[in-house]
């Protein structure tokens, strides 16, 4: 019975360590997807002159995962015509935030972008898109360096923490 408990403890801490490492893996990928989605949004809005709701729906169909859900929610809120672009963007971010492996600074960048969405002319909107992409690019580089530094550590700490707990309990 003791051995079963020890294996259970080690298994749980190992799974938690791998879960934390997975969050570190997902963050750069989600930021990269957001940057790609914003580039597509720029092309659709500025060059294709596609309405914001349709452009967001097209982006949602091209992507997978939580970033696609963000744009699908945004598109749906715009199509309902019950909210402004800013309100629809904020609602979409709040609704999908728990599924995105992002930090608060990325949320702030996205909310600042949403505050200007649909309120400016094409030139200023393009500048705002570029600014947002630049911020996300910087955050992606930071996320990659954090992942490289800490991913293996989280995995090892999960196993070692379980072993330490088992040793202390015996």
N, CA and C atoms as an extended XYZ file, in Angstrom:
510
Properties=species:S:1:pos:R:3:atomname:S:1:resname:S:1:resid:I:1 pbc="F F F"
N         0.820       -1.186        0.000 N   UNK     1
C         0.000        0.000        0.000 CA  UNK     1
C         0.872        1.261        0.000 C   UNK     1
N         1.971        1.224        0.732 N   UNK     2
C         2.874        2.370        0.768 CA  UNK     2
C         3.444        2.654       -0.621 C   UNK     2
N         3.803        1.585       -1.301 N   UNK     3
C         4.414        1.760       -2.627 CA  UNK     3
C         3.418        2.349       -3.622 C   UNK     3
N         2.203        1.945       -3.491 N   UNK     4
C         1.163        2.481       -4.360 CA  UNK     4
C         0.979        3.983       -4.105 C   UNK     4
N         0.963        4.368       -2.841 N   UNK     5
C         0.862        5.783       -2.482 CA  UNK     5
C         2.067        6.569       -2.983 C   UNK     5
N         3.254        5.980       -2.859 N   UNK     6
C         4.474        6.641       -3.327 CA  UNK     6
C         4.425        6.839       -4.841 C   UNK     6
N         3.996        5.808       -5.559 N   UNK     7
C         3.880        5.928       -7.013 CA  UNK     7
C         2.829        6.962       -7.418 C   UNK     7
N         1.756        7.016       -6.662 N   UNK     8
C         0.707        7.995       -6.938 CA  UNK     8
C         1.227        9.422       -6.738 C   UNK     8
N         1.959        9.646       -5.673 N   UNK     9
C         2.524       10.971       -5.409 CA  UNK     9
C         3.516       11.359       -6.500 C   UNK     9
N         4.413       10.460       -6.829 N   UNK    10
C         5.408       10.745       -7.873 CA  UNK    10
C         4.715       10.980       -9.213 C   UNK    10
N         3.689       10.178       -9.503 N   UNK    11
C         2.949       10.343      -10.753 CA  UNK    11
C         2.255       11.690      -10.825 C   UNK    11
N         1.632       12.107       -9.739 N   UNK    12
C         0.914       13.393       -9.732 CA  UNK    12
C         1.865       14.573       -9.892 C   UNK    12
N         2.970       14.556       -9.174 N   UNK    13
C         3.908       15.679       -9.288 CA  UNK    13
C         4.575       15.698      -10.659 C   UNK    13
N         4.813       14.526      -11.220 N   UNK    14
C         5.399       14.458      -12.564 CA  UNK    14
C         4.429       15.026      -13.593 C   UNK    14
N         3.176       14.652      -13.495 N   UNK    15
C         2.165       15.174      -14.416 CA  UNK    15
C         2.060       16.685      -14.289 C   UNK    15
N         2.107       17.199      -13.064 N   UNK    16
C         2.038       18.643      -12.869 CA  UNK    16
C         3.254       19.342      -13.487 C   UNK    16
N         4.433       18.760      -13.332 N   UNK    17
C         5.636       19.328      -13.945 CA  UNK    17
C         5.532       19.360      -15.460 C   UNK    17
N         5.016       18.295      -16.050 N   UNK    18
C         4.843       18.246      -17.499 CA  UNK    18
C         3.743       19.218      -17.956 C   UNK    18
N         2.737       19.416      -17.114 N   UNK    19
C         1.681       20.390      -17.431 CA  UNK    19
C         2.265       21.803      -17.487 C   UNK    19
N         3.079       22.141      -16.503 N   UNK    20
C         3.706       23.469      -16.491 CA  UNK    20
C         4.630       23.649      -17.696 C   UNK    20
N         5.358       22.606      -18.061 N   UNK    21
C         6.225       22.670      -19.238 CA  UNK    21
C         5.389       22.860      -20.502 C   UNK    21
N         4.228       22.247      -20.545 N   UNK    22
C         3.340       22.382      -21.702 CA  UNK    22
C         2.838       23.820      -21.864 C   UNK    22
N         2.564       24.465      -20.739 N   UNK    23
C         2.150       25.877      -20.803 CA  UNK    23
C         3.264       26.734      -21.393 C   UNK    23
N         4.493       26.417      -21.055 N   UNK    24
C         5.634       27.148      -21.623 CA  UNK    24
C         5.761       26.885      -23.121 C   UNK    24
N         5.403       25.696      -23.575 N   UNK    25
C         5.450       25.374      -25.003 CA  UNK    25
C         4.332       26.084      -25.768 C   UNK    25
N         3.175       26.196      -25.150 N   UNK    26
C         2.009       26.762      -25.833 CA  UNK    26
C         2.097       28.274      -26.014 C   UNK    26
N         2.735       28.970      -25.084 N   UNK    27
C         2.747       30.434      -25.148 CA  UNK    27
C         3.370       30.963      -26.444 C   UNK    27
N         4.597       30.544      -26.835 N   UNK    28
C         5.131       31.065      -28.103 CA  UNK    28
C         4.268       30.686      -29.314 C   UNK    28
N         3.683       29.507      -29.275 N   UNK    29
C         2.839       29.070      -30.387 CA  UNK    29
C         1.583       29.929      -30.500 C   UNK    29
N         0.957       30.242      -29.369 N   UNK    30
C        -0.247       31.080      -29.394 CA  UNK    30
C         0.086       32.501      -29.833 C   UNK    30
N         1.223       33.017      -29.393 N   UNK    31
C         1.615       34.362      -29.819 CA  UNK    31
C         1.885       34.372      -31.319 C   UNK    31
N         2.550       33.346      -31.814 N   UNK    32
C         2.829       33.242      -33.254 CA  UNK    32
C         1.528       33.174      -34.046 C   UNK    32
N         0.561       32.416      -33.558 N   UNK    33
C        -0.734       32.335      -34.230 CA  UNK    33
C        -1.447       33.681      -34.211 C   UNK    33
N        -1.361       34.394      -33.104 N   UNK    34
C        -1.976       35.721      -33.029 CA  UNK    34
C        -1.335       36.682      -34.020 C   UNK    34
N        -0.013       36.643      -34.113 N   UNK    35
C         0.675       37.514      -35.064 CA  UNK    35
C         0.245       37.196      -36.494 C   UNK    35
N         0.163       35.920      -36.797 N   UNK    36
C        -0.263       35.490      -38.129 CA  UNK    36
C        -1.702       35.923      -38.392 C   UNK    36
N        -2.554       35.781      -37.398 N   UNK    37
C        -3.955       36.178      -37.547 CA  UNK    37
C        -4.070       37.684      -37.767 C   UNK    37
N        -3.260       38.460      -37.070 N   UNK    38
C        -3.312       39.913      -37.247 CA  UNK    38
C        -2.784       40.322      -38.615 C   UNK    38
N        -1.802       39.598      -39.136 N   UNK    39
C        -1.333       39.868      -40.497 CA  UNK    39
C        -2.440       39.579      -41.506 C   UNK    39
N        -3.135       38.479      -41.293 N   UNK    40
C        -4.256       38.143      -42.178 CA  UNK    40
C        -5.375       39.176      -42.061 C   UNK    40
N        -5.634       39.623      -40.840 N   UNK    41
C        -6.659       40.640      -40.633 CA  UNK    41
C        -6.279       41.929      -41.353 C   UNK    41
N        -5.008       42.278      -41.277 N   UNK    42
C        -4.536       43.472      -41.985 CA  UNK    42
C        -4.762       43.343      -43.487 C   UNK    42
N        -4.399       42.200      -44.036 N   UNK    43
C        -4.575       41.986      -45.475 CA  UNK    43
C        -6.048       42.023      -45.863 C   UNK    43
N        -6.878       41.368      -45.077 N   UNK    44
C        -8.314       41.323      -45.379 CA  UNK    44
C        -8.948       42.710      -45.294 C   UNK    44
N        -8.605       43.456      -44.245 N   UNK    45
C        -9.240       44.757      -44.025 CA  UNK    45
C        -8.716       45.827      -44.979 C   UNK    45
N        -7.399       45.877      -45.125 N   UNK    46
C        -6.815       46.997      -45.853 CA  UNK    46
C        -6.730       46.764      -47.347 C   UNK    46
N        -6.437       45.547      -47.744 N   UNK    47
C        -6.240       45.294      -49.166 CA  UNK    47
C        -7.463       44.648      -49.814 C   UNK    47
N        -8.114       43.759      -49.065 N   UNK    48
C        -9.317       43.124      -49.599 CA  UNK    48
C       -10.572       43.899      -49.285 C   UNK    48
N       -10.473       44.880      -48.411 N   UNK    49
C       -11.592       45.696      -47.971 CA  UNK    49
C       -12.774       44.853      -47.500 C   UNK    49
N       -12.444       43.762      -46.820 N   UNK    50
C       -13.455       42.865      -46.278 CA  UNK    50
C       -13.986       43.457      -44.977 C   UNK    50
N       -15.282       43.395      -44.736 N   UNK    51
C       -15.821       43.865      -43.454 CA  UNK    51
C       -15.199       43.091      -42.287 C   UNK    51
N       -15.115       43.743      -41.153 N   UNK    52
C       -14.424       43.185      -39.989 CA  UNK    52
C       -15.002       41.844      -39.546 C   UNK    52
N       -16.303       41.715      -39.538 N   UNK    53
C       -16.931       40.457      -39.107 CA  UNK    53
C       -16.576       39.314      -40.052 C   UNK    53
N       -16.637       39.565      -41.343 N   UNK    54
C       -16.314       38.534      -42.338 CA  UNK    54
C       -14.817       38.206      -42.299 C   UNK    54
N       -13.973       39.223      -42.164 N   UNK    55
C       -12.532       38.994      -42.095 CA  UNK    55
C       -12.184       38.142      -40.878 C   UNK    55
N       -12.813       38.428      -39.753 N   UNK    56
C       -12.566       37.645      -38.539 CA  UNK    56
C       -13.044       36.206      -38.702 C   UNK    56
N       -14.170       36.022      -39.356 N   UNK    57
C       -14.673       34.671      -39.598 CA  UNK    57
C       -13.724       33.898      -40.503 C   UNK    57
N       -13.196       34.555      -41.537 N   UNK    58
C       -12.233       33.903      -42.429 CA  UNK    58
C       -10.983       33.475      -41.666 C   UNK    58
N       -10.508       34.322      -40.785 N   UNK    59
C        -9.316       33.994      -39.989 CA  UNK    59
C        -9.608       32.829      -39.057 C   UNK    59
N       -10.770       32.840      -38.430 N   UNK    60
C       -11.147       31.750      -37.523 CA  UNK    60
C       -11.187       30.414      -38.261 C   UNK    60
N       -11.623       30.435      -39.502 N   UNK    61
C       -11.690       29.197      -40.292 CA  UNK    61
C       -10.307       28.707      -40.698 C   UNK    61
N        -9.334       29.600      -40.806 N   UNK    62
C        -7.979       29.221      -41.202 CA  UNK    62
C        -7.174       28.650      -40.046 C   UNK    62
N        -7.507       29.033      -38.826 N   UNK    63
C        -6.722       28.652      -37.658 CA  UNK    63
C        -7.375       27.513      -36.895 C   UNK    63
N        -6.638       27.029      -35.900 N   UNK    64
C        -7.155       25.995      -34.999 CA  UNK    64
C        -6.876       26.438      -33.571 C   UNK    64
N        -7.598       25.859      -32.649 N   UNK    65
C        -7.327       26.082      -31.245 CA  UNK    65
C        -7.923       27.351      -30.684 C   UNK    65
N        -7.370       27.821      -29.581 N   UNK    66
C        -7.949       28.965      -28.872 CA  UNK    66
C        -7.884       30.280      -29.650 C   UNK    66
N        -6.878       30.455      -30.495 N   UNK    67
C        -6.799       31.688      -31.289 CA  UNK    67
C        -7.944       31.710      -32.300 C   UNK    67
N        -8.260       30.572      -32.880 N   UNK    68
C        -9.408       30.490      -33.786 CA  UNK    68
C       -10.700       30.784      -33.039 C   UNK    68
N       -10.799       30.285      -31.807 N   UNK    69
C       -11.990       30.544      -30.995 CA  UNK    69
C       -12.113       32.033      -30.675 C   UNK    69
N       -10.991       32.702      -30.449 N   UNK    70
C       -10.998       34.143      -30.190 CA  UNK    70
C       -11.599       34.897      -31.371 C   UNK    70
N       -11.130       34.586      -32.568 N   UNK    71
C       -11.633       35.297      -33.751 CA  UNK    71
C       -13.053       34.874      -34.101 C   UNK    71
N       -13.416       33.629      -33.838 N   UNK    72
C       -14.787       33.188      -34.093 CA  UNK    72
C       -15.759       33.904      -33.149 C   UNK    72
N       -15.378       34.024      -31.884 N   UNK    73
C       -16.218       34.730      -30.916 CA  UNK    73
C       -16.355       36.199      -31.298 C   UNK    73
N       -15.237       36.809      -31.704 N   UNK    74
C       -15.247       38.211      -32.132 CA  UNK    74
C       -16.169       38.385      -33.337 C   UNK    74
N       -16.051       37.510      -34.309 N   UNK    75
C       -16.874       37.585      -35.510 CA  UNK    75
C       -18.354       37.421      -35.172 C   UNK    75
N       -18.646       36.470      -34.311 N   UNK    76
C       -20.034       36.210      -33.928 CA  UNK    76
C       -20.639       37.424      -33.205 C   UNK    76
N       -19.851       38.021      -32.303 N   UNK    77
C       -20.339       39.206      -31.581 CA  UNK    77
C       -20.589       40.377      -32.534 C   UNK    77
N       -19.713       40.529      -33.525 N   UNK    78
C       -19.906       41.601      -34.509 CA  UNK    78
C       -21.126       41.338      -35.378 C   UNK    78
N       -21.322       40.076      -35.746 N   UNK    79
C       -22.448       39.722      -36.614 CA  UNK    79
C       -23.786       39.942      -35.909 C   UNK    79
N       -23.805       39.784      -34.590 N   UNK    80
C       -25.029       40.016      -33.830 CA  UNK    80
C       -25.405       41.493      -33.801 C   UNK    80
N       -24.426       42.348      -34.057 N   UNK    81
C       -24.615       43.803      -34.095 CA  UNK    81
C       -25.170       44.360      -32.791 C   UNK    81
N       -24.820       43.701      -31.714 N   UNK    82
C       -25.241       44.195      -30.406 CA  UNK    82
C       -24.113       44.936      -29.698 C   UNK    82
N       -22.924       44.936      -30.307 N   UNK    83
C       -21.777       45.544      -29.640 CA  UNK    83
C       -20.894       46.257      -30.667 C   UNK    83
N       -20.144       47.227      -30.177 N   UNK    84
C       -19.152       47.881      -31.032 CA  UNK    84
C       -17.984       46.925      -31.231 C   UNK    84
N       -17.095       47.272      -32.142 N   UNK    85
C       -15.924       46.420      -32.395 CA  UNK    85
C       -15.084       46.293      -31.135 C   UNK    85
N       -14.933       47.394      -30.409 N   UNK    86
C       -14.148       47.368      -29.166 CA  UNK    86
C       -14.774       46.413      -28.149 C   UNK    86
N       -16.069       46.534      -27.944 N   UNK    87
C       -16.760       45.685      -26.969 CA  UNK    87
C       -16.736       44.216      -27.389 C   UNK    87
N       -16.933       43.972      -28.676 N   UNK    88
C       -16.906       42.600      -29.176 CA  UNK    88
C       -15.521       41.984      -28.990 C   UNK    88
N       -14.466       42.772      -29.248 N   UNK    89
C       -13.086       42.285      -29.088 CA  UNK    89
C       -12.796       41.980      -27.622 C   UNK    89
N       -13.183       42.890      -26.733 N   UNK    90
C       -12.959       42.671      -25.300 CA  UNK    90
C       -13.707       41.437      -24.803 C   UNK    90
N       -14.939       41.290      -25.238 N   UNK    91
C       -15.722       40.116      -24.839 CA  UNK    91
C       -15.071       38.837      -25.352 C   UNK    91
N       -14.615       38.858      -26.591 N   UNK    92
C       -13.964       37.676      -27.164 CA  UNK    92
C       -12.702       37.323      -26.389 C   UNK    92
N       -11.923       38.320      -26.020 N   UNK    93
C       -10.697       38.059      -25.247 CA  UNK    93
C       -11.049       37.479      -23.885 C   UNK    93
N       -12.012       38.086      -23.203 N   UNK    94
C       -12.388       37.592      -21.873 CA  UNK    94
C       -12.976       36.184      -21.935 C   UNK    94
N       -13.733       35.893      -22.982 N   UNK    95
C       -14.347       34.566      -23.108 CA  UNK    95
C       -13.335       33.470      -23.406 C   UNK    95
N       -12.287       33.793      -24.139 N   UNK    96
C       -11.331       32.763      -24.559 CA  UNK    96
C       -10.010       32.824      -23.795 C   UNK    96
N        -9.873       33.750      -22.871 N   UNK    97
C        -8.592       33.971      -22.209 CA  UNK    97
C        -8.090       32.736      -21.462 C   UNK    97
N        -8.964       32.023      -20.803 N   UNK    98
C        -8.530       30.867      -20.005 CA  UNK    98
C        -7.929       29.759      -20.871 C   UNK    98
N        -8.261       29.734      -22.145 N   UNK    99
C        -7.734       28.714      -23.051 CA  UNK    99
C        -6.412       29.125      -23.702 C   UNK    99
N        -6.113       30.414      -23.668 N   UNK   100
C        -4.868       30.910      -24.256 CA  UNK   100
C        -3.749       30.845      -23.217 C   UNK   100
N        -2.587       30.405      -23.627 N   UNK   101
C        -1.431       30.342      -22.719 CA  UNK   101
C        -0.632       31.640      -22.831 C   UNK   101
N        -1.288       32.726      -22.479 N   UNK   102
C        -0.652       34.028      -22.587 CA  UNK   102
C        -0.586       34.678      -21.210 C   UNK   102
N         0.234       35.728      -21.126 N   UNK   103
C         0.363       36.456      -19.876 CA  UNK   103
C        -0.421       37.762      -19.954 C   UNK   103
N        -0.466       38.456      -18.840 N   UNK   104
C        -1.243       39.697      -18.763 CA  UNK   104
C        -0.736       40.763      -19.728 C   UNK   104
N         0.577       40.803      -19.978 N   UNK   105
C         1.076       41.845      -20.888 CA  UNK   105
C         0.573       41.625      -22.311 C   UNK   105
N         0.430       40.373      -22.738 N   UNK   106
C        -0.160       40.118      -24.054 CA  UNK   106
C        -1.634       40.516      -24.062 C   UNK   106
N        -2.304       40.286      -22.949 N   UNK   107
C        -3.709       40.675      -22.849 CA  UNK   107
C        -3.843       42.187      -22.981 C   UNK   107
N        -2.966       42.920      -22.328 N   UNK   108
C        -3.002       44.382      -22.412 CA  UNK   108
C        -2.765       44.864      -23.836 C   UNK   108
N        -1.803       44.240      -24.526 N   UNK   109
C        -1.527       44.609      -25.921 CA  UNK   109
C        -2.763       44.369      -26.780 C   UNK   109
N        -3.402       43.227      -26.585 N   UNK   110
C        -4.593       42.898      -27.371 CA  UNK   110
C        -5.763       43.828      -27.041 C   UNK   110
N        -5.916       44.177      -25.776 N   UNK   111
C        -6.992       45.087      -25.394 CA  UNK   111
C        -6.745       46.495      -25.940 C   UNK   111
N        -5.487       46.934      -25.946 N   UNK   112
C        -5.166       48.239      -26.523 CA  UNK   112
C        -5.454       48.252      -28.017 C   UNK   112
N        -5.131       47.144      -28.678 N   UNK   113
C        -5.444       47.033      -30.106 CA  UNK   113
C        -6.952       47.106      -30.317 C   UNK   113
N        -7.693       46.385      -29.500 N   UNK   114
C        -9.149       46.364      -29.629 CA  UNK   114
C        -9.794       47.712      -29.387 C   UNK   114
N        -9.161       48.531      -28.547 N   UNK   115
C        -9.717       49.854      -28.258 CA  UNK   115
C        -9.718       50.749      -29.491 C   UNK   115
N        -8.806       50.485      -30.424 N   UNK   116
C        -8.727       51.309      -31.632 CA  UNK   116
C        -9.391       50.649      -32.835 C   UNK   116
N        -9.825       49.427      -32.665 N   UNK   117
C       -10.370       48.656      -33.777 CA  UNK   117
C       -11.657       49.284      -34.301 C   UNK   117
N       -11.640       49.614      -35.583 N   UNK   118
C       -12.821       50.161      -36.225 CA  UNK   118
C       -13.067       51.638      -35.974 C   UNK   118
N       -12.156       52.310      -35.270 N   UNK   119
C       -12.369       53.728      -34.962 CA  UNK   119
C       -11.457       54.650      -35.760 C   UNK   119
N       -10.568       54.074      -36.556 N   UNK   120
C        -9.589       54.884      -37.276 CA  UNK   120
C        -9.704       54.646      -38.777 C   UNK   120
N        -9.043       55.517      -39.530 N   UNK   121
C        -8.988       55.305      -40.967 CA  UNK   121
C        -7.981       54.193      -41.270 C   UNK   121
N        -7.871       53.822      -42.520 N   UNK   122
C        -7.032       52.684      -42.917 CA  UNK   122
C        -5.568       52.845      -42.521 C   UNK   122
N        -5.026       54.030      -42.756 N   UNK   123
C        -3.601       54.258      -42.487 CA  UNK   123
C        -3.299       54.093      -41.002 C   UNK   123
N        -4.123       54.707      -40.160 N   UNK   124
C        -3.898       54.602      -38.724 CA  UNK   124
C        -4.192       53.186      -38.213 C   UNK   124
N        -5.170       52.541      -38.793 N   UNK   125
C        -5.474       51.162      -38.400 CA  UNK   125
C        -4.310       50.253      -38.760 C   UNK   125
N        -3.697       50.467      -39.910 N   UNK   126
C        -2.548       49.673      -40.320 CA  UNK   126
C        -1.369       49.911      -39.368 C   UNK   126
N        -1.171       51.160      -38.966 N   UNK   127
C        -0.099       51.461      -38.009 CA  UNK   127
C        -0.353       50.766      -36.669 C   UNK   127
N        -1.595       50.759      -36.251 N   UNK   128
C        -1.930       50.092      -34.988 CA  UNK   128
C        -1.723       48.585      -35.090 C   UNK   128
N        -2.077       47.997      -36.224 N   UNK   129
C        -1.837       46.568      -36.445 CA  UNK   129
C        -0.345       46.262      -36.400 C   UNK   129
N         0.464       47.087      -37.051 N   UNK   130
C         1.922       46.881      -37.059 CA  UNK   130
C         2.489       47.009      -35.653 C   UNK   130
N         2.010       47.987      -34.892 N   UNK   131
C         2.471       48.177      -33.529 CA  UNK   131
C         2.142       46.963      -32.667 C   UNK   131
N         0.929       46.469      -32.803 N   UNK   132
C         0.514       45.286      -32.050 CA  UNK   132
C         1.361       44.084      -32.436 C   UNK   132
N         1.616       43.911      -33.715 N   UNK   133
C         2.449       42.797      -34.172 CA  UNK   133
C         3.868       42.917      -33.642 C   UNK   133
N         4.386       44.128      -33.566 N   UNK   134
C         5.731       44.344      -33.029 CA  UNK   134
C         5.797       43.966      -31.555 C   UNK   134
N         4.788       44.383      -30.806 N   UNK   135
C         4.737       44.010      -29.382 CA  UNK   135
C         4.667       42.488      -29.226 C   UNK   135
N         3.832       41.861      -30.027 N   UNK   136
C         3.693       40.405      -29.933 CA  UNK   136
C         4.964       39.693      -30.378 C   UNK   136
N         5.660       40.243      -31.343 N   UNK   137
C         6.925       39.650      -31.785 CA  UNK   137
C         7.946       39.685      -30.648 C   UNK   137
N         8.018       40.809      -29.969 N   UNK   138
C         8.919       40.926      -28.825 CA  UNK   138
C         8.538       39.924      -27.731 C   UNK   138
N         7.249       39.808      -27.456 N   UNK   139
C         6.786       38.873      -26.441 CA  UNK   139
C         7.051       37.423      -26.845 C   UNK   139
N         6.956       37.135      -28.134 N   UNK   140
C         7.234       35.779      -28.610 CA  UNK   140
C         8.704       35.418      -28.388 C   UNK   140
N         9.602       36.352      -28.670 N   UNK   141
C        11.031       36.096      -28.442 CA  UNK   141
C        11.300       35.850      -26.965 C   UNK   141
N        10.660       36.639      -26.123 N   UNK   142
C        10.813       36.453      -24.681 CA  UNK   142
C        10.265       35.086      -24.249 C   UNK   142
N         9.118       34.718      -24.786 N   UNK   143
C         8.501       33.430      -24.445 CA  UNK   143
C         9.384       32.262      -24.879 C   UNK   143
N        10.014       32.396      -26.043 N   UNK   144
C        10.916       31.339      -26.510 CA  UNK   144
C        12.117       31.190      -25.587 C   UNK   144
N        12.668       32.309      -25.136 N   UNK   145
C        13.825       32.217      -24.249 CA  UNK   145
C        13.439       31.636      -22.892 C   UNK   145
N        12.267       31.997      -22.390 N   UNK   146
C        11.790       31.425      -21.126 CA  UNK   146
C        11.547       29.928      -21.284 C   UNK   146
N        10.976       29.544      -22.411 N   UNK   147
C        10.732       28.123      -22.666 CA  UNK   147
C        12.047       27.356      -22.703 C   UNK   147
N        13.044       27.900      -23.398 N   UNK   148
C        14.331       27.216      -23.495 CA  UNK   148
C        14.984       27.068      -22.124 C   UNK   148
N        14.818       28.071      -21.274 N   UNK   149
C        15.442       28.033      -19.954 CA  UNK   149
C        14.733       27.118      -18.975 C   UNK   149
N        13.413       27.120      -18.980 N   UNK   150
C        12.674       26.503      -17.882 CA  UNK   150
C        11.908       25.224      -18.207 C   UNK   150
N        11.757       24.878      -19.461 N   UNK   151
C        10.934       23.720      -19.803 CA  UNK   151
C        11.473       22.431      -19.179 C   UNK   151
N        12.739       22.149      -19.376 N   UNK   152
C        13.327       20.925      -18.804 CA  UNK   152
C        13.323       20.969      -17.284 C   UNK   152
N        13.512       22.166      -16.743 N   UNK   153
C        13.531       22.308      -15.295 CA  UNK   153
C        12.171       21.920      -14.697 C   UNK   153
N        11.074       22.371      -15.296 N   UNK   154
C         9.753       22.034      -14.769 CA  UNK   154
C         9.515       20.524      -14.805 C   UNK   154
N         9.931       19.891      -15.878 N   UNK   155
C         9.750       18.444      -15.981 CA  UNK   155
C        10.548       17.720      -14.895 C   UNK   155
N        11.795       18.124      -14.728 N   UNK   156
C        12.649       17.483      -13.723 CA  UNK   156
C        12.149       17.782      -12.314 C   UNK   156
N        11.714       19.003      -12.069 N   UNK   157
C        11.219       19.353      -10.744 CA  UNK   157
C         9.964       18.573      -10.378 C   UNK   157
N         9.140       18.274      -11.358 N   UNK   158
C         7.951       17.472      -11.081 CA  UNK   158
C         8.318       16.106      -10.536 C   UNK   158
N         9.255       15.464      -11.178 N   UNK   159
C         9.694       14.134      -10.736 CA  UNK   159
C        10.407       14.237       -9.392 C   UNK   159
N        11.336       15.185       -9.286 N   UNK   160
C        12.131       15.308       -8.069 CA  UNK   160
C        11.298       15.725       -6.862 C   UNK   160
N        10.309       16.572       -7.076 N   UNK   161
C         9.432       16.960       -5.967 CA  UNK   161
C         8.666       15.748       -5.450 C   UNK   161
N         8.210       14.912       -6.348 N   UNK   162
C         7.525       13.691       -5.935 CA  UNK   162
C         8.435       12.773       -5.149 C   UNK   162
N         9.658       12.621       -5.620 N   UNK   163
C        10.615       11.786       -4.893 CA  UNK   163
C        10.910       12.360       -3.510 C   UNK   163
N        11.061       13.661       -3.411 N   UNK   164
C        11.328       14.301       -2.128 CA  UNK   164
C        10.173       14.083       -1.163 C   UNK   164
N         8.965       14.244       -1.617 N   UNK   165
C         7.801       14.048       -0.760 CA  UNK   165
C         7.746       12.604       -0.270 C   UNK   165
N         8.017       11.659       -1.164 N   UNK   166
C         7.986       10.240       -0.788 CA  UNK   166
C         9.071        9.944        0.241 C   UNK   166
N        10.249       10.487        0.028 N   UNK   167
C        11.364       10.246        0.981 CA  UNK   167
C        11.030       10.849        2.338 C   UNK   167
N        10.483       12.060        2.362 N   UNK   168
C        10.137       12.696        3.631 CA  UNK   168
C         9.020       11.953        4.352 C   UNK   168
N         8.139       11.309        3.629 N   UNK   169
C         7.024       10.592        4.249 CA  UNK   169
C         7.441        9.245        4.808 C   UNK   169
N         8.537        8.716        4.319 N   UNK   170
C         8.960        7.382        4.786 CA  UNK   170
C         9.758        7.458        6.033 C   UNK   170
